[in-house]
Every structure is written in C-alpha cells, then in structure tokens.
Amino acid sequence: GYIKKEKEVREWFPKMPDSAIKFMASAEQMYEVFQENPIIDFAPVMVEYCKVIEFLLWDYLDRTGEYDPEIQCNKNQLKTLGTAAWAIKMAGISKTLYPYLDDIERINESRCESAHKEKSREPDVKKVREYIRQGDLIKKLCS
C-alpha cells in the first residue's frame, strides 16, 4: 500500500523533502492501481507526478536563493509548474535549471492537457514517471 510506496520513494531519493515524498508515493500508488484498468483516465496520476516536480522546483529556487519574488515576479503569484517555467525562461532566473527548461515546459504541457482538456493515457504518464525516477533534474533538485 501507500506506506510501502513511501518507503520505496525514500530509498530512491534519500534527500527528497517530505512533501515531495508524499506526492511521489501517492502518484506511485495511483499509478499501480490505475494500471489494472488502462481505460481509466490517468489525469489524477499525471497531476500528482507533476506536483512532485513543481514542489521540488520551487523548493530548490527558494533554498538556493535563485528566486526573489520582489524582483523576478509578482510576489503574490502562485508557485506552479508553469510559473516556474516562466520564471526560468522569461525572468532569467536559475542558470542551473535553464538546461532543463524544455523538459519542464513539456511536462507542464502534459499536466495542463491532463487537468483541462484531454484524457491522460498511461504511456504519457509513464514518460513523466520515468523522467522523475531516472532524470538528472530530480537528482539536481534533491541535492
């Protein structure tokens, strides 16, 4: 169940913050359940995986001091995956994350399609899942 997934995530990413671990464990649990019936819309799973990336991006930007809302954005702006991509691209923050911008924008597009206009399919979710589990971005954000 969920507790087992949370333990697995902690083993995969020992430096991942607790909130991101909970999002990832929830996504993993849903992914496993939804695979049993592939005709189900995978949107909730896609959104949960994207929350992992979203949380880690903003945690990294805040922790490293690479983001100052008083300078780069509206201080009341929501900290979403889309605003992180915008901040990296348009506001020129985080030279460290800029190489990952195309991936972040592609994942955000998949998330928006899932949440707003299209049915998410398992192969699309699997790509994001594998990106998180094997990608350099997550390792960087958790360092």
C-alpha positions as a Python dict, from the first residue, in 0.01 Angstrom:
ca = {
    (1, 'G'): (0, 0, 0),
    (2, 'Y'): (86, 364, 41),
    (3, 'I'): (326, 316, 335),
    (4, 'K'): (531, 72, 126),
    (5, 'K'): (540, 322, -162),
    (6, 'E'): (654, 600, 69),
    (7, 'K'): (936, 379, 199),
    (8, 'E'): (1041, 294, -159),
    (9, 'V'): (1048, 662, -257),
    (10, 'R'): (1264, 743, 47),
    (11, 'E'): (1507, 471, -66),
    (12, 'W'): (1516, 604, -426),
    (13, 'F'): (1556, 966, -320),
    (14, 'P'): (1708, 988, 29),
    (15, 'K'): (1740, 1369, 10),
    (16, 'M'): (1389, 1435, -124),
    (17, 'P'): (1184, 1662, 107),
    (18, 'D'): (892, 1501, 291),
    (19, 'S'): (620, 1685, 97),
    (20, 'A'): (761, 1567, -236),
    (21, 'I'): (793, 1214, -99),
    (22, 'K'): (423, 1215, -10),
    (23, 'F'): (329, 1339, -360),
    (24, 'M'): (553, 1079, -523),
    (25, 'A'): (426, 795, -304),
    (26, 'S'): (66, 895, -383),
    (27, 'A'): (146, 906, -755),
    (28, 'E'): (314, 565, -740),
    (29, 'Q'): (20, 414, -554),
    (30, 'M'): (-231, 557, -803),
    (31, 'Y'): (-16, 450, -1100),
    (32, 'E'): (-14, 94, -975),
    (33, 'V'): (-391, 88, -919),
    (34, 'F'): (-476, 261, -1248),
    (35, 'Q'): (-260, 15, -1447),
    (36, 'E'): (-507, -256, -1353),
    (37, 'N'): (-764, -81, -1574),
    (38, 'P'): (-589, 109, -1856),
    (39, 'I'): (-912, 261, -1992),
    (40, 'I'): (-932, 484, -1683),
    (41, 'D'): (-830, 846, -1732),
    (42, 'F'): (-479, 879, -1584),
    (43, 'A'): (-518, 1257, -1524),
    (44, 'P'): (-504, 1234, -1143),
    (45, 'V'): (-182, 1034, -1168),
    (46, 'M'): (-27, 1284, -1413),
    (47, 'V'): (-117, 1575, -1188),
    (48, 'E'): (32, 1403, -883),
    (49, 'Y'): (363, 1332, -1058),
    (50, 'C'): (374, 1691, -1178),
    (51, 'K'): (322, 1810, -820),
    (52, 'V'): (647, 1633, -733),
    (53, 'I'): (837, 1832, -995),
    (54, 'E'): (654, 2155, -913),
    (55, 'F'): (728, 2127, -542),
    (56, 'L'): (1093, 2037, -599),
    (57, 'L'): (1148, 2322, -846),
    (58, 'W'): (1014, 2586, -608),
    (59, 'D'): (1187, 2430, -309),
    (60, 'Y'): (1517, 2443, -498),
    (61, 'L'): (1465, 2802, -616),
    (62, 'D'): (1373, 2917, -265),
    (63, 'R'): (1650, 2719, -96),
    (64, 'T'): (1924, 2837, -331),
    (65, 'G'): (1808, 3198, -330),
    (66, 'E'): (1787, 3194, -709),
    (67, 'Y'): (1436, 3335, -696),
    (68, 'D'): (1332, 3665, -543),
    (69, 'P'): (961, 3735, -595),
    (70, 'E'): (1017, 4104, -527),
    (71, 'I'): (1245, 4124, -830),
    (72, 'Q'): (1155, 3847, -1073),
    (73, 'C'): (778, 3811, -1042),
    (74, 'N'): (471, 3922, -864),
    (75, 'K'): (520, 3825, -500),
    (76, 'N'): (159, 3703, -488),
    (77, 'Q'): (199, 3478, -791),
    (78, 'L'): (117, 3114, -735),
    (79, 'K'): (415, 2882, -735),
    (80, 'T'): (307, 2643, -1010),
    (81, 'L'): (494, 2436, -1262),
    (82, 'G'): (400, 2687, -1531),
    (83, 'T'): (519, 2988, -1333),
    (84, 'A'): (846, 2807, -1257),
    (85, 'A'): (899, 2752, -1631),
    (86, 'W'): (812, 3116, -1696),
    (87, 'A'): (1048, 3239, -1426),
    (88, 'I'): (1336, 3029, -1561),
    (89, 'K'): (1271, 3134, -1920),
    (90, 'M'): (1146, 3493, -1906),
    (91, 'A'): (1281, 3625, -1579),
    (92, 'G'): (1618, 3464, -1642),
    (93, 'I'): (1649, 3306, -1302),
    (94, 'S'): (1845, 2989, -1238),
    (95, 'K'): (2114, 2930, -1494),
    (96, 'T'): (2142, 2591, -1323),
    (97, 'L'): (1787, 2490, -1426),
    (98, 'Y'): (1784, 2651, -1771),
    (99, 'P'): (1919, 2335, -1943),
    (100, 'Y'): (1609, 2152, -1819),
    (101, 'L'): (1363, 2416, -1943),
    (102, 'D'): (1242, 2220, -2248),
    (103, 'D'): (1166, 1919, -2027),
    (104, 'I'): (989, 2134, -1768),
    (105, 'E'): (776, 2302, -2036),
    (106, 'R'): (689, 1968, -2198),
    (107, 'I'): (587, 1821, -1862),
    (108, 'N'): (382, 2130, -1781),
    (109, 'E'): (205, 2099, -2117),
    (110, 'S'): (121, 1735, -2041),
    (111, 'R'): (-7, 1837, -1700),
    (112, 'C'): (-227, 2113, -1845),
    (113, 'E'): (-369, 1880, -2108),
    (114, 'S'): (-445, 1622, -1840),
    (115, 'A'): (-605, 1864, -1599),
    (116, 'H'): (-803, 2068, -1850),
    (117, 'K'): (-876, 1924, -2189),
    (118, 'E'): (-769, 1571, -2260),
    (119, 'K'): (-778, 1224, -2119),
    (120, 'S'): (-437, 1119, -1992),
    (121, 'R'): (-310, 791, -2118),
    (122, 'E'): (-79, 555, -1936),
    (123, 'P'): (211, 597, -2185),
    (124, 'D'): (211, 975, -2130),
    (125, 'V'): (213, 934, -1753),
    (126, 'K'): (483, 669, -1779),
    (127, 'K'): (713, 918, -1957),
    (128, 'V'): (679, 1169, -1672),
    (129, 'R'): (716, 893, -1415),
    (130, 'E'): (1037, 768, -1575),
    (131, 'Y'): (1167, 1123, -1607),
    (132, 'I'): (1126, 1168, -1233),
    (133, 'R'): (1269, 830, -1142),
    (134, 'Q'): (1568, 842, -1376),
    (135, 'G'): (1618, 1205, -1475),
    (136, 'D'): (1904, 1430, -1378),
    (137, 'L'): (1669, 1717, -1293),
    (138, 'I'): (1524, 1544, -988),
    (139, 'K'): (1870, 1445, -866),
    (140, 'K'): (1976, 1808, -902),
    (141, 'L'): (1669, 1939, -721),
    (142, 'C'): (1715, 1695, -434),
    (143, 'S'): (2084, 1767, -384),
}
